[in-house]
Amino acid sequence: MEVLNFSGKTDTWHPIPEEIENLRSKIFEKTFEKVDQITANIYKSGDGIPPHVDNPYSFGSTISSVSLLSNVLFQFKRGNNIFEKYLKRKSLLIMTGESRYSYGMSIRQFEKF
């Protein structure tokens, strides 16, 4: 199997690591949805993600996010309603229903000192 990466190049498929398979099982236990794709992003300390709602046609009705290497502060916004959720390293965030479709998600960028 081949995988198309974001640079437009085709890579060779590698088996999914056991740790990811375990995570897929945990997500299924909570959502009863099969995880059929995985996107891994690597951010440097201080990097942010602009507010967005992930495309429902590309990613389905559930979005799961795992912060692997560090703690992170997610911000959720719908209109004037804003709330933040602090995720500890190795924690799992699952968004479905209203949280999936109605709230923009972001991570604020901050300056490194």
Residue, then its C-alpha position, 0 to 999 in steps of 0.5 A: m500500500e502507498v500513502l500520499n503525503f502532504s508534499g504530494k509525494t508517494d511514500t511506501w506504507h509501513p504497518i501501523p505500530e502496536e501503540i497506535e493500534n492500542l489507541r485505535s481500540k480505545i477510541f473505538e471503545k469510546t465512540f464505536e467508530k473505526v479509525d480509518q486514517i491517522t494524521a501525525n503533526i509535529y509542532k515545535s514548542g510555541d507553535g500554534i494552530p489557527p482556529h478551524v473546524d476539520n473538514p467533515y467530508s475528509f475526516g468523518s464525524t469524530i476527531s481524536s487528538v493525542s498530545l504525545l510529547s508535551n502538554v498543550l492548551f486547546q481553545f474552543k470557540r463558538g461565537n462569543n463562547i470560548f473555553e480552554k482545555y488543558l491536555k496533559r502529555k499522552s492524553l486523548l481528546i475526542m470530539t464528536g457531535e456539537s463539539r466536532y461541528s460547532y466549535g472552532m479549535s485552536i492552539r495559541q501560538f506563543e513566543k519562545f523566550 
